[in-house]
């Protein structure tokens, strides 16, 4: 079976694709036994598989949002304060205000260490087992929080719960991206951002009476059990399987994702593209060359930083559940627009909108009369809308897409760790800032958002409309031709990963046979660096 070039289209059917001859050719091309592939075929295929993966990933991010919001709505309850007097803020105990903030913020420290541990754990355990490990740790932490009668136990339990959540949030976007068709990947992962808001909104509504503070904390167990149980019925990421030599299983999962037989040219091209980019080490995070891993890692971390700079504590200034409801509805704008408008355009629209809102809030804060305060409330809803469009789910999607297979787990671990770091810094800085310089804080955030715009425009490549392996070709082509990766990412003539032209760009030399391409290869690569596979 020969692999088609990119010029022949993405969905050209092979001749007699279900015949024994094709099975023999699969074996010859990739050294895979068709019987072994069939033995590892997932029970779900096509849309059902995509929906099941989206459900599990969505449950993980609903859990993330719920766990973020539940403690802040309970910590001032009478029974909670009776159990933990350390958080009661009184004139005789002014330091308790710090302990109250510490009780909430220490969770993020646990998340930070959980995300950082994924630098080493993620690729060893695999995506599924890492999610199961994180969910199991969160269940233990939730039980310890629910049964806590001492402040020390509560703090330990929150650190433990955060550690599990760090593992989950640094793995779920990668797992979801690697098991999503490129045409639907944007929508699928943007939905995770929407479900974070769903989780936070549920936490607002589940504000039980103070005598029942343990019930809302225990409720997170429902999400954790669903996630850990359901992922056992899903396949492992085919990218991780190839990295660990489980090639027949990877081919079976790719076939199920595309809902096509293993002999289909599209399935074979995807498998081949994954196979040629599967070897990795932690040191590759700092490498350049064709892969440009370091550049991609830095952009991923910048993405999270820009998300945190856009999201100040303005949301905390409206505590009504209506705010969360509007936030949830606004997130659907990005869900429907992401695969049509593109990643870069939404980031730019969201950031410019946030900048304008912050400037208007600064002006109204200076005026500070009754009508100005009413308009400020309306503008905060506008800020929610722009943030949901540009950054809410975008940061999770873009980081998962941008990194190459060789460093994807490590890059997402670093970017997620930076999320918790920057979140902690913003929370600690913004409160005192409003106390000291009042409405001028909005000017600071407006300036930061204004600075984000040129960085996104000049340095952030477009990732929409391409497979994860296609992005390796984009960066390699930019490297060997000396072009800007952003400009290359906007081109329509970049060959598909797995084609002969793409292999020349990547510098891959294999024994795979290709159909002849109609276009000359010299238009894509430098003859001094490229090697033609035979």
C-alpha positions, 0 to 999 in steps of 0.5 A: 500500500503506497501513501498518497501525496498531499496533492491527491486530497485527504479522503481519496479511497484506496482500491479494494481496501478491504481485500487480503491484498491490502492486508498484506500491503499493510504488513509490508509497509508498516510491519503490522499484523492485520489480525493484531490490529483487529484484536485491539480495535476499540468498541467505539468508532467515529462519532461515538468515540469522539463523543465519549472522549468529549464526555470524559474530558468535559467531566474532568474540566467541570470538576476543575471549575467546581473545585475552583469555586466551591471553597470560596463560597463556603469558607465564610459559613457559620458552621465552617467557621465553627469547625475551623476558627482559624479562618474567622476574621476578627479585629482581635485576629487580623492575621486570620484574613491571611489564613483565609486566603491561604486556605483557598490559595494553597489548593493552587500550590498543589495544582502546580506540583501536580502539573510539574510532576507530569514532566516525568509521569505523563509519558511513562504512565500514558494519558489514561493512567495519568488521568486515573491517577489524578482522579484517584488522588482527588477522590482521596483529597475530597474525602479527607476534606469532607471528614476534616475536623482540624485545620491541618487536615483541611490544608493537607487535603486541599494540597492533595486534591490540588495535586490530583487536579494538576495531573488532570488539567495537564493531561486531559487537553492533550488526551482530548486533542490527540483523539479528536479529528482535526476538523472538530478539534477546536470545538471539542476542546473549546467546550472544556473552557465552557465546562469550567464555567459550568463547574463554577456556576454549579458551585455557586448554585450548590451553596447549601446552608452552613450546616451542610458545608461538607455536602458541597465538598463531597459532591465533587466525588460524583465528577471524579468517579464518573471520569475515572470509571468512564475512561476505562472504556476508552482507548489510549492516545494513538500518539502515546501508543506509537511512542511506546512501540504499541503500533498495532494498537495505535493503528487500530485506534486511528482507524476507529477515530477516522471510522475507516479501515486500516487500509484507508490512505487517510488512516495510513498517512496519519499513522505514518505521520505519528510514527515519524515524530514519536521519539522524544526526551525531556532535553528536546524541550530546549531544542531548535532546528526543524522541530523548534520545540523551544519556541513552541514551548515558550509560546505555550507558556505565553498563552497561559500567561496572557490568559491570566493577565486578561482575567483579573479579579473583576469577576469576583466583583459580581457574586451573583449566579447570573454572572456565571450564567452569562459567562457560560452563554458567552463561551458558546460564541467561541465554540461555534466560531473557533473552526471558522474564524481561527485561533489567532483571530479570536485571541486578537478579538478577545484581547482588544475587547478586554483592553477597551473594557478595562479602559472604560472601567478606569474612566468610570472608576474615576467618575465614581457616581451612581450611573457610572457604577451601573454602567461598570456592572454592564461592562463587567459582563462585556469583559466576561464575553470578550474573555470567553471569546478569546481566552477561556478555552483557547489557552487549553486548546492552543497549548495542546495543539502547538506542541509536537508529539515529542514534547507534548506531555512536557510542554503541557505540563509546563504550560499548566504549571505556569497557569497555577503560578500566574493564577496565584500571583494575580490573585495575590497582587490584584486585591492589594492593588485595588486597595492601594490604587483603586480604579488605576488598577484597570489601567494596568490591566488595559496596558497589559492587554494592549501589549498582548495584541502585537505578541499574538499577531507577530509570534502566534502561528495559526493552528486551526485546520491542521492535524497535530502532525501537520504543525511539525511540517509548518515549523520545519518548513519555516526553519529550512526556508527562513520564513516566519512560522506565523506566515507559513501557518497561514499558507494553504500549500503546506503539504500534509504530514505523511506525504512525500513532500512533508517527509522531505521538509522534516528530513525523514528518510524511510522505506515507504513508497509514495504515489508520485506528486504532481508538484515539484518538491523544490518549492517546499524544501531546500535540496541541501537539507532534504532527503528523498525517501525511497 
